Amino acid sequence: MADSTQPSFTSSTTSLATVSAFKSPHADRVVGELSSAKLAQVLAERLAIAPSDWHRLKSNRNARAAEQTATALVYLLNNQPEEALARLQQAGGWLDRSIAAPPCPTHGSRMD
């Protein structure tokens, strides 16, 4: 079941005003106590596609781009710009439709 307090990947009209509606004094305090690198790591973990959701989201371009972008931010904040660039290029590929999900390894084609 989806957490109703979190924006969904299906929303195409999320604005900064909408995101601001999720802020609370408690959240501001917690966020203020974390480093940028830790916040990026938490975001990357949150946006990572879980194995149980893989089949459902493997071709969801927004989900895949978000996952790659968050991972890129983690690398960038850890002074690994080459790794960050590779993830940003993948995110761009998802968004511009130049890449697609490979077949699932557990359901791959048979080689007779």
N, C-alpha and C positions, 0 to 999 in steps of 0.2 A: 504494500500500500504506500502511495506517495505521501511525503511529508508536506502538508498543506502550507507550511510556513516558508517553503523554499520555492523560488521560481522554477518553472519547468522548462525543459529543452524545447517544448512545443510552442512556447510563447514567442511570438515574433514582434511584440510591441513593448517589450520591457524597456523602460526608460530609467534614467537616473532618479527621477522622482519616485518611480515605483520601487526601486531598490532602496531608497531612503526610507520608505515606509516600513522596512524590516528592521531598522535600527532601534535600539533600546539603550538606556543608560547602562544596563548590565553588559550588553554586548560591546558597547564602546569601551568599558573598563577592561573586559577580557581581551579585546583586540589590542588595546593600548599596551598590554603587558607582553604581547608576543612580538618577536622580531619579524621583519618583512619576510625573511627566508622561511621562518616557521609558518607564517600565514600562508605563504605560497605552497608549502608542503601540505598543509591541511587542505587547501583548495584542490591541489592535485589529487590527493587521496579521495576527496569527496567526488571529484569528477571522473575518476578512473572507473572504467566499466568493469563491474564485478563479473566473475565467471558465470554466475547464475543469470546475468542479464546479457551475456555475450551474443547469443543468437538473436535476441530482440533488438539490440542496439548496434550490432556490428556494421550495419549500413546506414545508421543514422548520422548524417553528415554534421549536424550541429553538435551532437554528443561527441563524435570523434574529434572534431575541430576543437571543442572546449577542452577535451582531455589532453590533446597535444599542446594547446596553448598554455594550459596550466603547468604542464611538465616543462615547457620551454622557460616559463618564468622561474621555476625552481632552478634550472641550470643557469640561467642568467644571473640570478641572485647569488649563486655559488661560484661565480666567476668562471663559467664554462660556456663562453659565447658560441663556440662552434656547435656544441650539443644543442644549445638553445635555438640556433639558426636552423638546424636540421628539423627540430620539432615544429618550428614556425612554418617551415616550408611544407611539412606534412599537413599542418592545419590548413594552410592555404590550398593545398591540393584537395582536401576534403571539401572546402568551400567552393572552389572553382570547378569541381567535378573532374579534375584531371587524374585522381586516383579513386580506386574502389576497393572494397573489402575483398581479400582473397577468400577462396573457399575454406570452409571449416576443415581443419586437419582431421577431425574425427569422422567427417562425412565426405572426405575427398574422393576424387574419381579413382576407380579401380584401374590398375594397370594389368591387363590380362596378357 
